[in-house]
Amino acid sequence: MTKWFAHIYFFKPEPDRINAVIPDHGDYWEKLPIAQFLGGPFTDHSGGLMVFQAADMDEAADIVEHDPFVREGLIESRLLKEWAIT
């Protein structure tokens, strides 16, 4: 059974580097073998939110750790939480 997770993240103040990585970030999420996800940037471009399905917290953490924004060190702060949809 899959569970839902929310990854909320805020960028470091490096807009040029962030803009350069946006295509890789999108490609990464599009190519993941996960059932469903939703995500996008905050309107002030300070960060974003990804909501996705994974088997457990370990799998969710692994997915997030391989996100290009995380790999490139562009995240200033973030939170990964299991989300109970009611």
TAJOZI-V602871 format. One line per field, one symbol per residue. ss: DSSP state (2 for helix, 1 for strand, 0 for the rest). phi: phi as a letter, one per 40 degrees, with the letter a starting at -180 (. if undefined). psi: psi as a letter, one per 20 degrees, with the letter a starting at -180 (. if undefined). A space follows every 10 residues. Layout:
BEGIN
ss=???
phi=???
psi=???
END
This chain:
BEGIN
ss=0011111111 1000222222 2222222222 2000001111 1000001111 1111002222 2222200222 2000111111 111000
phi=.cbcbbbbab cccbdcccdc cdccdccdcc cccbcaabai ccccgciabb babacacccc cccccccdcc dcgcccaaab bcbccb
psi=pqrqqpopqp qqmmhggghh igghgggghh iqlqgqqqrr qqhjkibapp prqrhrhggg hggghiphhg hjkipgqrpp qqpop.
END
